[in-house]
C-alpha cells in the first residue's frame, strides 16, 4: 500500500466549483482509502494498493473527466517523494521577510531549462531559484501579476504545472506522512 498526494490544477477556477465531498466520492469510488482533502480541494491525500503513480494519475484523470465533465490536470506524488523534497531544504539561504516559498509540480521533467537559474520572472517579484526533476522552487514577494510561477513555467517549459506554497506541502507531510 502506498500513500499518495494529488495536486489538482485549477479545480475551482473558471466558473467551476467542485466541493470536497464530490472529490472524496470520486477518489473513494476508484478504490482509494482514507481519502482526505487538505486546506483546499485541490490537495487530496489517500492510500492505494498500487505503488505506480502513473496508473493512479490515469485513473484519476479519467474519473474526474467523467464526473466533472471538464479536464483537470493531475499531479501525483507519494508522501515519500515529498519527504525527500523537504529533506533537500531547497530554500535554505533564501529566507527573507515577507517572502513566500513555492514549489511548482511539473507534468514531466524538462531535459534542459531554457533559462539560467536563478531567474526573475518578468513583470513580477518572483524568482525561480532551483529545479530538480519535476519540481521547481521559487521565492515570491507579493501577489498579483507574477505572484506564482505557473504561467511563466508552462510557457517556457511547454508542460502543465501547478504551484503550492511550501508550508502547505510541509503540513501535508507532517499530517499524513507518519507511516511512510
C-alpha positions in Angstrom: 0.0 0.0 0.0 1.2 3.5 -0.9 0.2 6.9 0.4 -0.3 9.4 -2.4 -0.8 13.2 -2.6 -2.6 14.5 -5.7 -2.4 18.2 -6.5 -5.1 19.3 -8.9 -4.6 22.4 -11.1 -7.3 25.0 -11.2 -10.1 22.8 -9.8 -12.2 25.8 -8.6 -11.5 28.4 -11.2 -13.0 29.5 -14.5 -16.6 29.2 -13.3 -16.2 25.7 -11.9 -16.9 24.9 -8.3 -16.1 21.4 -7.1 -16.8 20.5 -3.4 -14.6 18.4 -1.3 -17.4 15.9 -0.9 -17.5 15.4 -4.7 -13.8 14.8 -4.9 -13.7 12.5 -1.9 -16.5 10.4 -3.5 -14.7 10.3 -6.9 -11.5 9.1 -5.2 -13.2 6.6 -3.0 -15.1 5.1 -6.0 -11.7 4.3 -7.5 -10.9 2.1 -4.5 -8.7 4.5 -2.8 -8.8 4.5 1.0 -8.5 7.1 3.8 -9.3 9.9 1.3 -8.8 13.4 2.7 -8.6 16.9 1.2 -6.2 19.4 2.8 -6.7 23.2 3.1 -8.2 23.4 -0.4 -10.0 20.9 -2.5 -7.0 20.7 -4.9 -4.9 18.8 -2.4 -6.1 15.2 -2.0 -4.3 12.6 0.2 -5.2 8.9 0.1 -3.9 5.3 0.2 -3.8 3.0 -2.8 -2.9 -0.7 -3.3 -0.7 0.2 -6.2 2.7 2.0 -5.9 2.5 3.2 -9.6 1.9 7.0 -9.7 1.2 6.9 -13.5 -1.5 4.3 -13.1 -3.0 6.4 -10.3 -2.9 9.6 -12.5 -4.6 7.9 -15.4 -7.4 6.6 -13.2 -8.0 10.0 -11.5 -7.9 11.9 -14.8 -10.4 9.6 -16.4 -12.7 9.6 -13.3 -12.6 13.4 -12.9 -13.3 13.9 -16.6 -16.4 11.8 -16.3 -17.5 13.2 -13.0 -16.8 16.9 -13.7 -17.2 17.0 -17.5 -14.1 19.1 -17.9 -10.4 18.3 -17.9 -8.4 18.7 -14.7 -4.6 18.5 -14.7 -3.5 15.9 -12.1 -0.1 15.9 -10.4 0.6 12.7 -8.4 3.4 12.4 -5.8 4.0 9.9 -3.0 4.5 11.1 0.6 8.0 9.6 0.3 8.8 11.8 -2.6 7.5 14.9 -0.7 9.6 13.9 2.3 12.7 13.8 0.1 11.9 17.2 -1.3 11.6 18.6 2.3 14.8 17.0 3.3 16.6 18.8 0.5 15.8 22.1 2.2 15.6 23.9 -1.2 15.0 27.4 0.4 18.0 27.4 2.7 19.8 30.6 2.4 16.8 32.3 0.8 15.0 33.3 4.0 13.7 36.9 3.8 11.0 38.9 5.4 7.6 38.8 3.6 8.7 36.2 1.1 6.7 33.2 0.2 8.3 29.9 -0.8 6.6 28.0 -3.6 7.1 24.6 -5.2 5.8 24.0 -8.7 5.0 20.5 -9.7 5.6 19.8 -13.4 3.8 17.2 -15.6 7.2 15.9 -16.7 10.8 16.8 -16.1 12.5 19.1 -18.6 15.6 17.7 -20.3 17.1 21.2 -20.1 15.9 24.5 -18.7 15.6 27.3 -21.3 16.8 29.8 -18.7 19.7 30.2 -16.2 18.9 29.9 -12.5 18.2 31.9 -10.6 15.8 33.9 -12.8 13.4 36.7 -12.1 10.0 36.1 -13.7 9.4 39.1 -16.0 7.0 41.7 -14.7 6.9 40.1 -11.2 8.6 39.9 -7.9 9.2 36.2 -8.1 12.5 34.4 -8.5 12.9 30.8 -9.6 15.8 29.7 -7.6 16.2 26.0 -8.4 14.8 23.0 -10.1 15.1 19.3 -9.6 13.3 16.8 -11.8 9.6 17.5 -11.8 9.8 20.2 -9.2 10.7 23.9 -9.4 11.3 26.1 -6.4 10.7 29.8 -6.3 10.6 32.7 -3.9 7.7 35.1 -4.4 7.2 38.6 -2.9 3.6 39.8 -3.1 0.8 38.6 -5.2 -1.0 39.7 -8.4 0.8 39.8 -11.7 3.5 37.1 -11.5 2.6 36.1 -7.9 3.1 32.5 -8.8 5.5 31.0 -11.4 2.9 28.8 -13.2 2.3 30.9 -16.3 6.0 31.5 -16.9 7.0 27.9 -16.4 4.2 26.5 -18.5 5.1 28.9 -21.3 8.9 28.3 -21.2 8.8 24.5 -20.5 5.7 23.6 -22.5 4.3 21.4 -19.8 1.4 21.7 -17.4 2.2 22.8 -13.9 0.6 23.6 -10.5 2.1 25.6 -7.7 1.7 25.1 -3.9 3.0 27.1 -1.0 5.9 25.3 0.6 4.3 25.4 4.0 1.2 23.6 2.6 3.5 20.8 1.3 5.3 20.6 4.7 2.0 20.5 6.6 0.7 17.7 4.3 3.8 15.6 5.1 3.6 16.4 8.8 -0.1 15.5 9.0 -0.3 12.5 6.6 3.3 11.1 6.5 3.5 9.4 9.8 3.6 5.8 8.4 5.6 6.3 5.3 
